[in-house]
Amino acid sequence: MSQLTILHIETMIVDLPTIRPHHLSMAVMRKQSMVIIRLFCSDGIEGIGESTTIGGISYADEFPEGIKLAIDTYFAPLLIGQDPRSINSIMSLLDKNISGNNFAKSGIETALLDAQGKRLNVPISSLFGGAITTALPVLWTLASGDTQTDIDEALKLIAQKRHHTFKLKIGSKDPDTDVAHVAAIKAALGRDIRVTVDVNQAWTEAVAKRAIKKLQAAGVDLIEQPIVKSNFDGLARLTSYFEVPIMADEAAATVQDVFKLAKIHAVSVIALKNAKAGGLRAMQQQAAIAQGAGIALYGGTMLEGSIGSLATAHLCATIPDLQWGTELFGPLLLTDDIVKKTIVYDNYALQIPEGPGLGVELDMNKIEKYKRN
Ligand SMILES: [Mg+2]
C-alpha cells in the first residue's frame, strides 16, 4: 500500500436543545451534548464520527468534556501517522494503550469507517458485508413526564405513520405510579401498538418481580434493564419467571458481557449500541454471539445525533433478523441538526442514505452555531 496517513484529529462538543424535556430514571435532558470528531487523512479524505452519552455523567463512566479531553490528549498522538485503512490494527493499538473509554473509541472507529467508505465509494454497511435493508423500523420514546401528554404525542405520531412502537422511560417514580402510567398508555393505544418499558436499572430484584407482574398483566411487550447492570443472575431469574421478554441494555455493554449473558440465558433480547460496545466491529461480534444463543436483537441508541445514529444504522442494516427493530430516533429529539441533508424518517422507519461512508456531510454553519467554545 502506498503511504497514506492520518494527519490531524479535531474534536468539538456540540450542544443541541431537545424538542421537550426528556425524563429518564437518572436525569432530565434539555439538550444533547455530542462530541463530534473530524479525522483528516493525507489523501484529502475526512472521516467524521460522534461519541455521545446521556445526561452528562449520570448514565455512563464517560462524559462529553472527558471524551473530548481523552481523544485530544491520549488518542490523537497514537492515531497521527497511522495508515487510516488499517482499522483493525489502529483499534487494537488503542485497546492496548487505552483502558475502557468505549464511547470515545466508538467515535474514532466511526470516523475511520466513514473515511474508508468514502475512499472506496461504498457505504459503511458494505465494509461489514453489505446491507440487507435500506430502512430500519424506529420506535419513539415517550418521556414527557405526563401520562396524557404522552398519549397525545403517541396518537399524533401513529397518525403521521412515523412510529408504531413506543418505549416508556420509567423507574424514577414509585413503582405503582410508574405501572399505572404505563398501563394507562397501553390501554389508550390498544393491542396493535407495541409498548415497551426501560427501567434503566432503577429497581431492586424484589421490586422488579412485583412491578413486572403488573406490567405483564397490562400487556406490556418488553421490559428493558429492570435491575442493576451487574446482576446477571437476577436477570436470568426474571427471564425464566416471566413470559414477557426481558432485554439487557446496560448489562450488555461489551462483547464479553454478551457472552456471559448468553451463557446463563439471562435475557431474551439484547440492545446493541455502538458507544457501549466500543465500535461497530464489536457490535457485530455481539450480534453473532446473541444469534448463536437464540437471543433476539435490537438496535439501541445513546440518543446520538445523525452521525452516531447512522453509524449504528449501517451495522444494523447488515443483521438478517433484527427482531425488535431500532430506537434510532435521536435526531428527531433535537431541535436542529448539524448535517447538510438530514435523515429521512417515514413509513415508521429510518431511511438509510445511499452515499459513501455514513452518507452525510457536516454543515459547518450549524457546527459554528452550536459548538461549545
Ligand atoms: Mg436502555
Boltz pocket constraint, residues with backbone or C-beta under 6 A from the ligand:
constraints:
  - pocket:
      binder: B
      contacts: [[A, 198], [A, 200], [A, 224], [A, 225], [A, 249], [A, 250]]
      max_distance: 6.0
